[in-house]
Amino acid sequence: MKPGRFTIEDVVLSVITIVGVVSGWFGTHRFLVRGNIRLDDALDCLLCLALIGLLLLPTDYAFHHSRPGFLVLMVAAGVMVFSYPAFAVAFGVMSTSLGVSGLVSNLRLTS
């Protein structure tokens, strides 16, 4: 591959990173509009990280084997992002970390 060329994998990882940043910002903004962030909100974010990790397993399987099932899981994740600010922050942290780590590993492999 020539230097300076992007693969489809780089584009997908960039989109995942952007979605993560926007989701994290959305959840953080909702916490700030509410006026306070308490300790139980931080614990909710930590618990949601585990929930998102468990959500990624069937999502990956559904992506490779069943496109309608993948869409159902993505709609469910979108509803939870808009309903719970703790889930939005945790989803942003998880998506951003996955996207950036994938981009960095691709950069190391092509160098």
Residue frames as qw, qx, qy, qz and C-alpha x, y, z in Angstrom:
[[0.000, 0.889, 0.459, 0.000, 0.00, 0.00, 0.00],
 [0.390, 0.515, -0.031, 0.763, 1.30, 3.47, -0.88],
 [0.266, -0.316, -0.486, 0.770, 1.85, 5.93, 1.95],
 [0.180, 0.176, 0.020, -0.968, -0.97, 8.45, 2.31],
 [0.479, -0.129, -0.639, -0.587, -3.66, 6.06, 1.03],
 [0.484, -0.169, 0.553, -0.657, -6.58, 5.13, 3.24],
 [0.173, -0.098, -0.960, -0.195, -8.18, 1.70, 3.33],
 [0.513, -0.484, -0.432, -0.562, -11.84, 1.06, 4.03],
 [0.678, -0.394, -0.542, 0.303, -10.80, -0.23, 7.45],
 [0.313, -0.053, -0.222, 0.922, -9.24, 3.17, 8.26],
 [0.268, -0.314, -0.259, -0.873, -12.45, 4.91, 7.23],
 [0.663, -0.464, -0.544, -0.220, -14.61, 2.60, 9.38],
 [0.607, -0.309, -0.453, 0.576, -12.32, 3.09, 12.39],
 [0.117, 0.102, -0.044, 0.987, -12.44, 6.85, 11.87],
 [0.461, -0.419, -0.386, -0.680, -16.26, 6.77, 11.81],
 [0.701, -0.429, -0.555, 0.128, -16.30, 4.67, 15.00],
 [0.446, -0.145, -0.314, 0.825, -14.00, 7.22, 16.66],
 [0.114, -0.232, -0.134, -0.957, -16.16, 10.16, 15.55],
 [0.603, -0.465, -0.498, -0.414, -19.35, 8.44, 16.76],
 [0.666, -0.341, -0.519, 0.414, -17.64, 7.79, 20.09],
 [0.253, -0.009, -0.179, 0.951, -16.56, 11.40, 20.52],
 [0.328, -0.324, -0.276, -0.843, -20.03, 12.71, 19.64],
 [0.684, -0.440, -0.559, -0.163, -21.73, 10.22, 21.97],
 [0.576, -0.257, -0.452, 0.630, -19.38, 11.05, 24.83],
 [0.058, 0.107, -0.033, 0.992, -19.92, 14.75, 24.30],
 [0.475, -0.405, -0.447, -0.641, -23.69, 14.25, 24.17],
 [0.697, -0.446, -0.552, 0.105, -23.73, 12.36, 27.48],
 [0.456, -0.160, -0.313, 0.818, -21.35, 14.79, 29.17],
 [0.105, -0.258, -0.164, -0.946, -23.45, 17.71, 27.98],
 [0.585, -0.492, -0.494, -0.415, -26.58, 16.13, 29.44],
 [0.649, -0.386, -0.480, 0.446, -24.83, 15.69, 32.79],
 [0.291, -0.035, -0.126, 0.948, -23.66, 19.31, 32.74],
 [0.288, -0.393, -0.337, -0.806, -27.11, 20.64, 31.82],
 [0.649, -0.508, -0.562, -0.068, -28.54, 18.72, 34.77],
 [0.215, -0.883, 0.152, -0.390, -26.20, 20.69, 36.96],
 [0.434, -0.636, 0.613, -0.180, -24.29, 18.10, 38.94],
 [0.747, 0.246, -0.614, -0.061, -22.43, 14.85, 38.58],
 [0.665, -0.565, 0.359, -0.331, -22.60, 12.63, 41.63],
 [0.225, -0.438, 0.870, 0.023, -20.65, 9.54, 42.61],
 [0.649, 0.227, 0.703, -0.180, -23.52, 7.26, 41.63],
 [0.606, 0.747, -0.036, -0.272, -23.43, 8.77, 38.12],
 [0.131, 0.687, -0.707, -0.106, -19.75, 7.83, 37.84],
 [0.426, -0.141, 0.885, -0.127, -20.54, 4.31, 39.04],
 [0.705, 0.512, 0.380, -0.310, -23.35, 4.10, 36.49],
 [0.447, 0.770, -0.390, -0.235, -20.82, 4.98, 33.77],
 [0.105, -0.475, 0.874, -0.010, -18.51, 2.19, 34.97],
 [0.580, 0.150, 0.765, -0.237, -21.36, -0.33, 35.00],
 [0.652, 0.672, 0.108, -0.334, -22.41, 0.77, 31.53],
 [0.171, 0.672, -0.684, -0.228, -18.88, 0.04, 30.28],
 [0.317, -0.119, 0.939, -0.060, -19.41, -3.61, 31.24],
 [0.596, 0.501, 0.518, -0.355, -22.85, -3.54, 29.59],
 [0.474, 0.762, -0.254, -0.360, -21.39, -2.17, 26.37],
 [0.043, -0.477, 0.868, 0.129, -18.70, -4.85, 26.42],
 [0.443, 0.163, 0.867, -0.160, -21.43, -7.47, 26.65],
 [0.554, 0.682, 0.246, -0.408, -23.39, -5.71, 23.88],
 [0.204, 0.698, -0.557, -0.401, -20.37, -5.82, 21.54],
 [0.323, -0.178, 0.925, 0.093, -20.26, -9.63, 21.48],
 [0.505, 0.478, 0.716, -0.062, -23.69, -10.27, 19.90],
 [0.324, 0.850, -0.009, -0.414, -23.30, -7.13, 17.77],
 [0.019, -0.582, 0.720, 0.378, -20.13, -8.46, 16.17],
 [0.359, 0.092, 0.926, 0.070, -21.76, -11.85, 15.60],
 [0.439, 0.684, 0.520, -0.262, -24.89, -10.25, 14.12],
 [0.182, 0.793, -0.286, -0.506, -22.79, -8.01, 11.86],
 [0.030, -0.404, 0.843, 0.353, -21.14, -11.04, 10.27],
 [0.112, 0.143, 0.980, 0.085, -24.17, -13.32, 10.10],
 [0.040, 0.684, 0.727, 0.047, -27.41, -11.33, 10.18],
 [0.174, 0.260, 0.083, 0.946, -27.71, -7.75, 8.95],
 [0.418, -0.627, -0.337, -0.565, -31.29, -7.23, 10.28],
 [0.743, -0.523, -0.355, 0.222, -30.18, -8.46, 13.69],
 [0.517, -0.017, -0.100, 0.850, -27.27, -6.01, 13.58],
 [0.071, -0.467, -0.211, -0.856, -29.65, -3.14, 12.84],
 [0.615, -0.643, -0.398, -0.224, -31.88, -4.11, 15.77],
 [0.716, -0.390, -0.254, 0.520, -28.89, -4.04, 18.12],
 [0.336, 0.156, 0.048, 0.927, -27.72, -0.69, 16.74],
 [0.300, -0.604, -0.314, -0.669, -31.19, 0.82, 17.21],
 [0.714, -0.594, -0.363, 0.073, -31.24, -0.50, 20.78],
 [0.610, -0.187, -0.141, 0.757, -27.83, 1.06, 21.45],
 [0.100, 0.374, 0.194, 0.902, -29.01, 4.36, 19.92],
 [0.492, -0.675, -0.377, -0.400, -32.11, 4.40, 22.12],
 [0.732, -0.513, -0.282, 0.348, -29.98, 3.79, 25.20],
 [0.461, 0.072, -0.012, 0.884, -27.54, 6.57, 24.21],
 [0.129, -0.474, -0.216, -0.844, -30.42, 9.04, 23.92],
 [0.637, -0.603, -0.392, -0.275, -32.15, 7.78, 27.08],
 [0.761, -0.599, -0.078, 0.238, -29.31, 7.45, 29.58],
 [0.183, 0.927, -0.314, 0.090, -26.44, 9.96, 29.78],
 [0.557, -0.558, 0.614, 0.033, -24.28, 7.43, 31.66],
 [0.817, 0.229, 0.505, 0.158, -24.65, 4.97, 28.77],
 [0.496, 0.859, 0.035, 0.122, -23.81, 7.74, 26.29],
 [0.143, -0.865, 0.481, -0.032, -20.60, 8.64, 28.14],
 [0.676, -0.299, 0.670, 0.068, -19.58, 4.98, 28.48],
 [0.770, 0.498, 0.382, 0.113, -20.42, 4.30, 24.82],
 [0.303, 0.935, -0.171, 0.073, -18.30, 7.29, 23.85],
 [0.365, -0.704, 0.609, 0.018, -15.35, 6.09, 25.93],
 [0.760, -0.026, 0.644, 0.084, -15.59, 2.54, 24.54],
 [0.688, 0.664, 0.275, 0.102, -16.07, 3.57, 20.89],
 [0.155, 0.943, -0.292, 0.033, -13.34, 6.18, 20.97],
 [0.460, -0.590, 0.661, 0.054, -10.86, 3.82, 22.57],
 [0.785, 0.175, 0.585, 0.110, -11.66, 1.03, 20.10],
 [0.566, 0.809, 0.139, 0.080, -11.43, 3.35, 17.11],
 [0.008, 0.912, -0.409, 0.021, -8.19, 5.03, 18.15],
 [0.593, -0.423, 0.680, 0.079, -6.51, 1.76, 19.11],
 [0.784, 0.380, 0.477, 0.118, -7.46, 0.28, 15.74],
 [0.415, 0.904, -0.052, 0.084, -6.12, 3.30, 13.88],
 [0.237, -0.804, 0.545, 0.010, -2.85, 3.20, 15.83],
 [0.722, -0.160, 0.664, 0.110, -2.38, -0.53, 15.21],
 [0.711, 0.620, 0.305, 0.128, -3.04, -0.01, 11.48],
 [0.163, 0.952, -0.256, 0.038, -0.51, 2.81, 11.46],
 [0.454, -0.604, 0.652, 0.059, 2.12, 0.57, 13.08],
 [0.792, 0.138, 0.586, 0.096, 1.39, -2.29, 10.65],
 [0.620, 0.745, 0.195, 0.153, 1.79, -0.12, 7.56],
 [0.048, -0.939, 0.339, 0.038, 4.95, 1.68, 8.73]]
